[in-house]
Amino acid sequence: MKRFARHPWRRLPWLWVLPLLLLALPGRSSRADAPSTDCRRPVVRLETGLGTLELELDAATAPQAVTLVTRLLHEPIEASGEAAGTLRYYEGLGFDYTRPHVLIAVGERPALPALSTPTRIDAVALGLDHRRLADAAEAMEVLQRELLPAYIHRRNDATPRLAAWVERWRQDFEADFLVGVSRQAVNEALGHAYERGLPSLPPVRGAVALWPESPTVSTPRLAILLADLPERAGRWMVVGRVTRGFEVAEAISARPLVAEPANRSFRPVDPVRIDAAGVECRPEADVP
């Protein structure tokens, strides 16, 4: 009796088996399905009718953004019918925005609450503090194509710097005063904010970025760049790169488009959809 009182677990051998049974229950996720929060480079697989896209995310560049994307890839969302409780955020979405050989982007789920993440970029890491408007012609182009449209669109909440620049331009309708201004300053005038210490990545061919909702907020819409887009440096938050299936992205971008005059844009006639999506944490040596 004393022995039993001191070691009751010896009479209950099933306690040793219980943790193993819990791990074997249906619905529990494996390491491949649910990368841990300390996974530095999650690998995303998007299965489409044209082939598989494999994307490597870099948590160091944008920790909150990568955490949001991996959570949406892993956790089921509310759905009706046979997919109830099993459908994940990106599954079933189509690449509803394409520019042939330039850019493709997945859509969003309007029926769900809006999802967003802060846009965190280091302008210095991208060299935007050293990229300067070289001459009066470039300064005028930036003013006409970027600054004035933004001021007209956001007149009531334009930044003080943007308002001051537009007022200065109105004095003689010249943009010479912008010569030598850095790209970082231009972007900040448009409302973009930056922070130091992030290894931010440039928007180049093969990069994976998040579609911006505003200058300081990004959505979980994945965008794949098929060409270098230097004009989006410091504006789009790059979170990774395509490691396999770049030819699939090219094929998606080349599908027929139809004009949407109301939006002054084009959309795919038959968007390629994501049939299945998953994420896993691989050893860095295994990532190409």
C-alpha positions in Angstrom: 0.0 0.0 0.0 2.8 2.4 0.8 4.4 1.6 -2.5 1.2 2.3 -4.4 0.7 5.6 -2.4 4.1 6.8 -3.3 4.0 5.8 -7.0 0.3 5.6 -8.1 1.3 6.1 -11.8 2.8 2.6 -11.8 -0.7 1.2 -11.6 -1.9 3.5 -14.4 0.2 2.6 -17.5 -2.2 4.3 -19.9 -1.0 7.7 -18.8 2.2 7.0 -20.8 0.1 6.3 -23.9 -2.3 9.2 -23.6 0.0 11.9 -25.1 0.7 9.7 -28.1 -3.0 9.1 -28.6 -3.7 12.8 -28.5 -1.0 13.5 -31.2 -2.6 10.8 -33.4 -6.1 12.3 -33.3 -7.5 13.5 -36.6 -7.3 17.2 -37.3 -4.0 17.8 -35.5 -1.5 19.5 -37.8 1.9 18.2 -38.6 5.0 20.3 -38.6 4.8 20.6 -42.4 1.3 22.1 -42.1 1.9 24.5 -39.3 5.4 26.1 -39.2 6.4 27.4 -35.9 6.4 31.1 -35.2 10.2 31.0 -35.2 10.5 29.6 -38.7 12.7 32.1 -40.6 11.8 31.0 -44.1 8.4 29.4 -44.5 7.8 27.8 -47.9 4.4 28.2 -49.5 3.0 25.9 -52.2 0.1 27.2 -54.4 -1.5 24.5 -56.6 -3.2 25.7 -59.8 -4.5 24.2 -63.0 -1.4 25.5 -64.8 1.0 24.1 -62.3 2.5 24.7 -58.8 4.0 27.9 -57.5 6.5 27.6 -54.7 7.3 30.8 -52.7 9.9 31.2 -50.0 8.9 33.9 -47.4 11.5 35.8 -45.3 10.3 36.5 -41.8 13.2 38.8 -41.1 12.0 41.3 -43.7 8.5 41.7 -42.4 7.7 39.6 -39.3 4.1 40.6 -38.8 3.2 40.2 -42.4 4.8 36.7 -42.8 3.0 35.6 -39.6 -0.3 36.8 -41.0 0.2 35.0 -44.4 1.3 31.7 -42.7 -1.6 31.8 -40.3 -4.1 32.3 -43.2 -2.4 29.4 -45.1 -2.7 27.1 -42.1 -6.0 27.9 -40.3 -9.3 26.9 -41.9 -11.8 29.7 -42.5 -15.6 29.7 -42.1 -17.1 28.2 -45.2 -20.4 26.5 -46.2 -21.1 23.2 -47.9 -18.7 20.4 -48.2 -15.7 22.7 -47.6 -17.0 23.8 -44.2 -14.2 23.9 -41.6 -11.5 22.8 -44.1 -11.1 25.6 -46.6 -8.1 27.9 -46.1 -8.0 31.6 -47.0 -6.1 31.4 -50.3 -7.8 28.2 -51.6 -10.3 29.0 -54.3 -9.1 32.5 -54.9 -8.1 33.5 -58.4 -5.3 35.6 -59.8 -7.7 38.3 -60.6 -5.1 41.0 -61.4 -2.6 40.4 -64.2 -0.2 42.6 -66.3 1.4 40.4 -68.9 5.0 39.5 -67.9 4.9 42.3 -65.3 2.7 41.3 -62.3 0.1 38.9 -61.1 -1.9 39.1 -57.8 -4.5 37.0 -56.1 -7.9 38.3 -55.2 -9.4 38.7 -51.7 -12.4 37.5 -49.8 -14.9 40.3 -49.6 -17.3 38.3 -47.5 -14.7 38.0 -44.7 -13.7 40.9 -42.3 -10.9 43.0 -43.8 -7.5 41.6 -43.0 -4.4 43.9 -43.0 -0.9 44.3 -41.6 1.3 47.3 -41.1 3.6 48.0 -44.0 7.1 47.9 -42.5 10.0 48.9 -44.8 13.5 50.3 -44.2 14.1 53.0 -46.9 17.8 53.1 -46.1 18.2 49.4 -46.7 16.7 49.9 -50.2 19.0 52.9 -50.8 16.1 55.3 -51.2 17.9 58.0 -49.2 20.5 58.2 -51.9 18.3 57.9 -54.9 17.7 61.6 -55.9 15.8 63.4 -58.6 18.5 64.2 -61.1 17.2 67.1 -63.1 14.2 69.4 -63.8 12.7 66.9 -66.3 12.6 64.1 -63.8 11.3 66.4 -61.1 8.4 67.6 -63.3 7.6 64.0 -64.2 7.4 63.0 -60.5 5.3 66.0 -59.7 2.8 65.4 -62.5 2.6 61.6 -62.3 2.8 61.1 -58.5 2.6 64.2 -56.3 -0.3 66.1 -58.0 -2.6 63.1 -58.4 -2.0 62.1 -54.8 -2.7 65.7 -53.6 -5.9 65.8 -55.7 -7.0 62.4 -54.4 -6.2 63.1 -50.8 -6.5 66.9 -50.6 -8.1 66.9 -47.1 -5.5 64.6 -45.5 -2.4 65.3 -47.6 0.8 65.4 -45.7 2.2 68.9 -44.8 5.2 68.3 -47.1 3.0 67.4 -50.0 0.8 70.4 -49.5 3.8 72.7 -49.3 5.3 71.3 -52.5 2.1 71.7 -54.4 1.8 75.3 -53.2 5.4 76.0 -54.2 4.7 74.6 -57.7 1.7 76.8 -58.1 3.9 79.9 -57.7 5.6 79.5 -61.1 4.5 76.0 -62.3 8.1 74.8 -62.2 9.4 71.8 -60.4 13.1 72.7 -60.2 12.9 73.0 -56.4 12.5 69.2 -56.3 15.9 68.5 -58.0 18.1 66.7 -55.6 15.2 65.5 -53.4 15.5 61.8 -52.4 13.1 59.1 -53.3 12.6 58.5 -49.6 11.4 62.1 -49.1 9.1 61.8 -52.1 7.5 58.7 -50.7 7.2 60.2 -47.2 5.4 63.2 -48.8 3.0 60.7 -50.3 2.3 59.2 -46.8 4.7 56.3 -46.6 6.5 55.7 -43.3 9.7 53.9 -42.7 11.7 52.3 -39.9 15.3 51.4 -39.5 16.8 48.0 -38.9 14.8 45.8 -41.4 16.6 43.9 -44.2 13.9 45.1 -46.7 14.0 43.5 -50.1 13.6 45.4 -53.5 10.7 44.9 -55.8 12.6 42.9 -58.5 11.7 40.1 -60.9 10.7 37.0 -58.9 9.8 38.9 -55.7 6.7 38.2 -53.7 5.0 41.3 -52.2 1.8 42.2 -50.4 -0.8 44.3 -52.2 -1.0 47.7 -50.4 -4.3 49.1 -49.0 -2.8 52.5 -48.2 0.7 53.9 -47.8 1.0 52.4 -44.3 -1.2 49.2 -44.5 -0.9 46.1 -46.6 -3.4 43.4 -47.4 -2.7 39.6 -47.5 -3.1 39.6 -51.3 0.0 37.9 -52.7 1.6 39.7 -55.7 4.3 38.1 -57.8 6.6 40.4 -59.7 7.5 39.2 -63.2 9.8 42.2 -63.9 11.9 44.7 -62.0 9.6 47.5 -60.7 11.9 50.1 -59.1 9.1 52.7 -58.9 7.5 50.6 -56.2 10.6 50.4 -54.0 9.6 51.6 -50.6 5.9 51.4 -51.4 5.3 47.7 -51.7 6.4 45.4 -48.9 8.4 42.5 -50.3 8.0 39.4 -48.2 9.8 36.7 -50.2 10.6 35.3 -53.6 9.5 32.6 -56.1 11.7 29.6 -55.8 9.9 27.2 -58.2 7.2 27.6 -60.9 8.1 31.0 -62.2 7.1 29.8 -65.7 3.6 29.1 -64.2 3.4 32.7 -63.0 4.4 33.9 -66.5 1.7 31.7 -68.0 -0.9 33.1 -65.7 0.0 36.6 -66.6 -0.3 35.9 -70.4 -3.9 34.7 -70.3 -6.6 36.8 -72.2 -7.8 40.0 -70.6 -11.0 42.0 -70.9 -11.3 45.7 -70.5 -13.1 47.3 -67.5 -13.7 50.9 -68.7 -15.2 51.9 -65.4 -12.0 51.1 -63.6 -9.7 52.0 -66.5 -8.1 48.6 -66.2 -8.1 45.1 -67.5 -9.0 41.8 -65.8 -8.5 38.1 -66.7 -11.4 36.6 -68.7 -11.0 33.4 -66.8 -8.8 33.9 -63.7 -6.5 30.9 -62.8 -7.6 29.7 -59.3 -5.6 28.3 -56.4 -6.9 24.7 -55.9 -4.8 24.0 -52.8 -2.4 26.0 -50.7 -0.1 25.0 -47.9 3.0 26.1 -46.0 5.8 24.2 -44.3 9.1 25.1 -42.5 12.0 23.5 -44.3 15.6 23.5 -43.1 17.3 26.5 -44.7 19.8 24.2 -46.4 16.9 22.5 -48.3 15.6 25.8 -49.7 17.1 26.6 -53.1 
